[in-house]
Amino acid sequence: MPATVGALAPEFTLKDQDQKEIKLSDYKGKKRVVLVFYPLDWSPTCTQEHVCLVNDMKKFEQLDAQVMGLSVDSVWSHKAYADKMGIHYPLLADFNPRGAVAAKYGVYLEDKGITGRAISIIDRNGKLAWHKNYDIPVVPDIQEVSKALAGVK
């Protein structure tokens, strides 16, 4: 069952591209979290999405939010991708068991073995404040996301 806006966001602990364990609860009471679910490192649409995020990172920082990417790729793929793309926010490896965290948010595409494209905003209290699914070939409108984030207390 997918996570519901207004309910507590599903907790997770995953490793990022630097092998650091990231827990959602580490941000509770501190920052809002923008959780960017994307299918795969290196794909054209995902690459364009991350270019937009990197270019707009100042806006997310001004809104006191932590951006995190999440896909089924391994830590090693994330490391190479982050280095190539100039990504300094965590890229979380939902690798083993494959798609387990994405499934909690209702965005794991089991038949394809990949994470769907979606963005969730989690408020400082750990509640899912905003969520939107996107078609795989669509680059999310980052302005729409930052506008939604600005409305989350």
C-alpha positions in Angstrom: 0.0 0.0 0.0 1.5 3.3 -1.0 2.3 6.1 1.5 -0.5 8.6 2.0 -0.1 12.3 2.0 -0.7 13.5 5.6 0.5 10.2 7.2 4.0 9.6 8.5 6.4 9.0 5.7 7.8 5.4 5.6 11.1 5.3 7.5 14.2 4.0 5.7 17.9 3.5 6.1 19.9 3.4 2.8 23.5 3.9 1.7 24.4 6.8 -0.5 27.1 7.2 -3.1 29.8 7.7 -0.4 28.7 4.5 1.5 27.2 6.7 4.2 24.0 5.4 5.9 21.2 7.9 5.5 18.1 7.6 7.7 15.0 9.6 7.0 14.6 10.1 10.8 17.9 11.9 10.9 16.1 14.9 9.4 13.1 14.9 11.6 12.8 18.2 13.4 15.6 19.7 11.3 14.9 19.9 7.6 12.2 19.1 5.0 13.2 16.3 2.6 12.7 16.3 -1.1 12.8 12.6 -2.1 13.3 12.2 -5.8 12.5 8.7 -7.1 14.0 8.0 -10.5 14.3 4.9 -12.7 18.0 4.6 -13.4 21.4 6.4 -13.3 22.7 7.2 -16.8 19.3 7.3 -18.6 18.6 10.4 -20.7 15.5 11.6 -18.8 17.0 10.9 -15.4 20.2 12.7 -16.4 18.1 15.8 -17.5 16.2 15.7 -14.2 19.4 15.7 -12.2 20.8 18.5 -14.2 17.7 20.6 -13.3 18.1 19.6 -9.6 21.8 20.5 -9.6 21.1 23.8 -11.3 18.3 24.7 -8.8 20.0 23.4 -5.6 20.4 27.0 -4.2 16.6 27.3 -4.2 16.2 24.1 -2.2 18.9 25.2 0.2 17.2 28.5 0.7 14.0 26.6 1.4 15.9 24.6 4.1 15.3 21.3 2.4 17.5 18.2 1.9 17.3 16.8 -1.6 17.9 13.0 -2.0 17.7 10.9 -5.1 16.6 7.3 -4.9 16.8 4.5 -7.4 17.5 0.7 -7.6 21.1 1.3 -8.8 24.0 0.2 -6.7 26.2 2.5 -4.5 29.0 2.1 -7.1 26.8 3.2 -10.0 25.6 6.2 -7.9 29.2 7.1 -7.1 30.3 7.2 -10.7 27.1 9.0 -11.7 27.4 11.6 -9.0 31.0 12.3 -9.8 30.2 12.6 -13.6 27.2 14.8 -13.0 28.5 17.0 -10.2 25.8 15.8 -7.8 26.5 16.6 -4.1 23.2 15.5 -2.6 22.7 11.9 -1.5 21.8 9.3 -4.1 20.3 6.4 -2.2 20.8 2.8 -3.3 17.4 1.0 -3.0 19.4 -2.0 -4.2 18.9 -4.9 -1.8 16.2 -5.9 -1.4 15.6 -4.3 -4.8 13.0 -1.5 -4.7 12.0 -2.1 -1.0 11.8 1.6 -0.1 10.3 2.7 -3.4 7.6 0.0 -2.8 6.7 1.6 0.6 6.0 4.8 -1.3 4.1 3.0 -4.0 6.6 3.8 -6.8 8.5 0.6 -7.4 7.6 -0.9 -10.8 8.1 -4.6 -10.1 7.3 -5.8 -13.6 10.2 -3.5 -14.9 12.5 -3.9 -11.9 13.0 -0.2 -11.6 11.8 2.8 -9.5 9.1 4.9 -11.1 9.5 8.6 -11.4 8.0 10.5 -8.5 8.8 13.2 -6.0 7.8 13.2 -2.3 8.2 16.1 0.1 8.4 15.2 3.7 7.9 17.9 6.4 10.0 18.5 9.5 7.6 16.3 11.5 8.3 13.3 9.2 4.9 13.4 7.5 4.4 13.0 3.8 3.3 16.5 2.8 3.3 16.3 -1.0 3.7 13.6 -3.6 3.5 13.4 -7.4 4.0 10.6 -9.8 5.4 11.3 -13.3 5.5 9.3 -16.5 8.9 7.7 -17.0 9.8 9.8 -20.1 8.8 13.1 -18.4 11.3 15.4 -16.6 9.5 16.8 -13.5 8.9 20.5 -13.3 11.4 21.5 -10.6 9.7 24.9 -10.3 6.4 23.1 -9.4 8.3 21.1 -6.8 10.0 24.1 -5.2 6.6 25.9 -5.1 5.1 23.0 -3.3 8.0 22.9 -0.9 7.6 26.6 -0.1 4.1 25.8 1.0 5.2 23.0 3.4 5.9 24.2 6.9 
